[in-house]
Amino acid sequence: MRNLLQCVEEAMLSNPRLHPQTGQLLQLQYAQPPAQKRKTISRRSLCESILRYEGKIPWADLTTIMHRGSELSLREQDRIVYVIESQALRNWLLNPKNAVLLIRGNSEDLDSGASAMSFVAAHVIQSTRQVQKSRLLCLHWFAGQHRNVRNDADANVHGIMRSLIGQLLHMYNEFDLYFIKRSTAIAIRENDLKVLCDVFDELIFQLPEKTVTFCVIDWLACLEYHQKEDVQFLLDRLRAIARHASGKESLFKLLLTHAGGTFWATAMFDGPGEILDVPEDGDGNRMGFNKLMWDAKVSNKIGHLAVRLKR
């Protein structure tokens, strides 16, 4: 009987529901399943389904502007020469810190279809594309190509931000998109400009060390009539990036080109050398524009900037 009772006692104490020392019944402990890691949205889904980004548009616009450059009069070409020779452009390119530059063309003919300032923007973009094997990115938008607010879904400020984000995602494929939650995706689809700018800020912050990002926007002022507050908000956010040092030896260079003179949103551009006003006659001595001049004065400096990044 003693042996039998000992076996019963051992069997009861081996019950996982009993405390091994007191023999008291334990409260049932339901193991919590491990929290499932939230699935991160793919880069492709973000671009195609949420941003509705069409990669062909910015490059088609660039091709159009470059082609129109051949139609510029000698007087308009002199205006380009003035920009090339300016100290303001040189400082913007070579500044070892983030920099902002607004180039105002002060032209009275804004309906000719060809703008010297748009051509300057196009050449800056082309020059950055020609730099090989470098952490040098160039995001761009030609607002003048998207002025039809009735028939063009991109003829607005949030269309600009969707494109800039899409371009950035295609140029660098190692972003961690953990921060794109369901609420963020919904806000992007609804064209929430603040959320779009927040996403852009996060992506810029994630870029690797020693990355130079050029952001070139041409003729943003053409959207001010219908979207004055949005234009102001966008410029305020882009300037905030330019004023913030990344701490990674990376640079953010914002270039705005404007064919005309009046551009209300740029009243905030008050730093030294942030605005370049081009005389109406250009004062280029009727030399005309040529690619050799551009390469010597501008492209080479962009190339030197890329070389400096590798050190």
Secondary structure as GFF3:
##gff-version 3
##sequence-region A 1 311
A	DSSP	alpha_helix	2	13	.	.	.	ID=ss1
A	DSSP	alpha_helix	43	45	.	.	.	ID=ss2
A	DSSP	pi_helix	46	51	.	.	.	ID=ss3
A	DSSP	alpha_helix	56	68	.	.	.	ID=ss4
A	DSSP	three_ten_helix	69	71	.	.	.	ID=ss5
A	DSSP	alpha_helix	74	85	.	.	.	ID=ss6
A	DSSP	alpha_helix	87	94	.	.	.	ID=ss7
A	DSSP	beta_strand	99	104	.	.	.	ID=ss8
A	DSSP	alpha_helix	116	129	.	.	.	ID=ss9
A	DSSP	beta_strand	136	142	.	.	.	ID=ss10
A	DSSP	three_ten_helix	143	145	.	.	.	ID=ss11
A	DSSP	alpha_helix	157	171	.	.	.	ID=ss12
A	DSSP	alpha_helix	182	189	.	.	.	ID=ss13
A	DSSP	alpha_helix	193	206	.	.	.	ID=ss14
A	DSSP	beta_strand	212	218	.	.	.	ID=ss15
A	DSSP	three_ten_helix	220	223	.	.	.	ID=ss16
A	DSSP	alpha_helix	224	243	.	.	.	ID=ss17
A	DSSP	beta_strand	251	258	.	.	.	ID=ss18
A	DSSP	three_ten_helix	264	268	.	.	.	ID=ss19
A	DSSP	beta_strand	275	277	.	.	.	ID=ss20
A	DSSP	alpha_helix	291	294	.	.	.	ID=ss21
A	DSSP	pi_helix	295	299	.	.	.	ID=ss22
A	DSSP	alpha_helix	300	309	.	.	.	ID=ss23
###
